[in-house]
Amino acid sequence: MKKILALSLFAMLIAVGIGSAFTNWVNTTNDYSVTAGTDRVITPENMTNIHSGMYVYYDGFNGLATGEYVLVKSATGTTFTIDLAHDHAAYAQISNDPRRSCVMWGT
């Protein structure tokens, strides 16, 4: 039984690793604080893999603000537009990568 459980866990870890290798993750920060509101234009440190129609998690930064999932309404080469329900501190992470600590899928 222990061998089956160990092999199942090993197979799951390999599958997650392979899937992660083909996913275009977003991992960046915003250097400025942002207040809640609609059509907030964000200028992250980089725009790699950010496009309109995707969801990202905008972290609250070290518990100073409430993190939230947001829909990217539009994106350019240097900015993207979102609606925010909460204020966000400077240097908060923006990510869609479940391997990052700021993302808690399913919560």
N, C-alpha and C positions, 0 to 999 in steps of 0.2 A: 504494500500500500504506500509506503514511504517513497519507494522508487517511482511509482506512478505519479504521485504528487510532485516529486522533484522534477521529473521529466516534463510534466504539464507546465510547471512554473517556468522551467527553462525555455520551453517552446513559446510560451506567452511573451517572455522577455525578448526573445529573438524576433518575434513578429512585431512587437512594439518598436524595437530598434530599426527594423527594416522599414516600417511605415514612416518612422520619424525621418529617415534619410531622404525620403521623397516628398516631404512637406515643406512648403515655403513659409517658414515662421516669420513672425513680426516680433522683434525685440529692440525697442528703442526707448527713449525718454523725451520728455518735454522740459526744456530748461526754464520755463516760466509758469507761474501759478495761473490758474484759469478759474473763472467763476462760473457757476451754474447758469444755464440758459440755452436757447436754441441757436442753431447755426454758428457755433463756436469754431473759429478757424484755428487749427493747431499747426504749429511748425515744429515737428519733432527733429531730433538730431539727425535721423535719416528716414527716408521714405521707403526703404527696401521692403517689397512685398505688400505694401499698403495700397488697397484699391477700393473703389466705391462698391458698396453692397456687402462688404465683409463685416464681421463683428470682431472687435478687439476688447480686451480688458484694460481699462484705464485705472491704474492703481491709485490708492489714496496717498501713498508714500509714507511709510513708517508709522501708520496709524494716525497720521495728522488729518486725514480726510477719508471719506468713504469711497472705496473703489466701486466700479460699476462696469457692466458690459455695455458697449455703445456700438451703434451701427454707423459705419463710415458712409455718409450721405454723398460726398463727392471728394475727389482727390486730384491734385495736380502733381507736378514733379517735386514740389517742395512743401506743400501743405495738404491737410485734409479737413473736412467739415463734419462736425458731429453735434448732437444735442446732449447736454449734460444735466443730470438731475442734482448733482452735488458739485461743490467747489473741489478743486484739486491743487495740491501743493506743487511747487516747482520740483523738478527732478523726479517726478512720478514715472513709473514704468508703464509702457504701453506694449501689450503683447497679446498674441493668440496662441502662444506656445504652452501647452499643458505641463511641460517639464519645468517651467519657471514657477517660482513660489508664489508669484502674484496672481496666477490664474488658478481658479478653483472651479473647474467645470462641474456643472450640475448643482451649484449652490445658488 
